Amino acid sequence: MYGGHITDGWDRRTNDAYLEVLLKPEIMSGMQMTCTFGFRAPDPAKFERANYVAYVEEKLPPEVPAMFGLHANAEIGYLTTTGEKLFATILACAGGSGGGGGGGKDERAKELIASLVEK
């Protein structure tokens, strides 16, 4: 895969070169791709499409950064950002300024968290 987008002529030129020079039908014949450590895709000639998809969905291990050639710590930043966004959203849902008999933002946030945990 070439990046996320083809945004200019140079991207298109690079992508065209990849497609013309590197990606040939011959590279797929008889090839069993190693999708991750310990998991090789089955021989597509031996499976119907539906069976192939079912095999991959059933046998493919959970995604981890190493599966994509990343360091094991690569996921930490993603999880930290996701957690921060989640709690910012909960606090935003709490509304109000904390005054006036309702228990304030912290109390409302605790109620929302408890409600989410129950669900």
C-alpha positions in Angstrom: 0.0 0.0 0.0 1.3 3.4 -0.9 0.6 5.8 1.9 -3.0 7.0 2.6 -3.6 9.3 -0.4 -2.4 10.2 -3.8 -2.4 14.0 -3.6 -0.2 15.2 -6.5 1.6 14.2 -9.6 4.6 12.8 -7.8 2.5 10.5 -5.7 0.7 9.3 -8.8 4.0 8.7 -10.5 5.4 6.8 -7.6 2.2 4.7 -7.2 2.2 3.9 -11.0 5.8 2.7 -10.8 5.0 0.5 -7.8 2.0 -1.0 -9.7 3.9 -1.5 -13.0 7.2 -2.7 -11.7 6.7 -4.4 -8.3 3.1 -5.7 -8.3 2.7 -8.5 -10.8 0.1 -11.3 -10.8 3.0 -13.8 -10.7 4.0 -12.8 -7.2 0.7 -14.1 -5.9 0.7 -17.5 -7.6 1.6 -20.2 -5.2 2.4 -17.7 -2.5 1.3 -18.1 1.1 1.7 -14.7 2.9 2.8 -14.6 6.5 0.3 -12.2 7.9 1.8 -12.2 11.4 4.1 -14.2 13.5 2.9 -17.8 13.5 0.0 -17.2 11.0 0.4 -17.9 7.4 -2.6 -17.2 5.1 -3.9 -20.5 3.6 -3.3 -21.4 0.0 -6.1 -19.6 -1.9 -6.2 -22.4 -4.5 -7.5 -24.8 -1.8 -10.3 -22.6 -0.5 -13.5 -21.1 -1.8 -13.7 -17.4 -1.0 -16.2 -17.8 1.8 -14.2 -20.6 3.4 -11.0 -18.5 3.1 -12.5 -15.5 4.8 -14.0 -17.7 7.6 -10.5 -19.3 8.1 -8.8 -15.9 8.4 -11.4 -14.4 10.7 -11.3 -17.5 12.9 -7.6 -18.1 13.1 -6.0 -14.7 12.8 -4.6 -13.6 16.2 -5.6 -10.3 17.8 -4.0 -7.3 16.2 -0.8 -6.1 18.0 1.7 -3.4 16.9 4.3 -6.0 15.9 1.9 -7.4 13.3 2.4 -4.1 11.4 6.1 -3.9 12.0 5.8 -1.4 14.9 7.4 -1.5 18.3 5.3 -3.0 21.1 5.0 0.4 22.8 3.4 2.0 19.7 0.0 1.2 21.1 0.6 3.2 24.3 0.2 6.6 22.6 -3.0 5.5 20.9 -4.5 4.1 24.1 -3.6 7.2 26.1 -5.2 9.6 23.5 -8.3 7.4 23.4 -8.6 7.4 27.2 -8.1 11.2 27.4 -10.8 11.8 24.7 -13.2 9.4 26.5 -12.9 11.2 29.8 -13.0 14.7 28.2 -16.3 13.6 26.5 -17.7 12.3 29.8 -16.8 15.6 31.5 -18.4 17.5 28.6 -21.6 15.5 29.0 -21.6 16.4 32.7 -22.3 20.0 31.8 -22.9 22.9 34.2 -20.3 24.8 36.2 -20.5 22.7 39.4 -22.6 25.1 41.4 -26.2 24.8 42.6 -27.1 21.6 44.4 -26.5 19.1 41.7 -23.3 17.7 43.0 -21.1 19.4 40.4 -19.3 18.0 37.4 -17.3 15.4 39.3 -20.4 13.8 40.7 -22.2 13.8 37.3 -19.1 12.3 35.7 -19.0 9.5 38.3 -22.6 8.8 37.6 -21.9 8.6 33.9 -19.0 6.3 34.4 -21.0 4.0 36.7 -23.8 3.9 34.1 -21.3 3.0 31.3 -19.7 0.3 33.5 -23.2 -1.2 34.2 -24.0 -1.4 30.5 
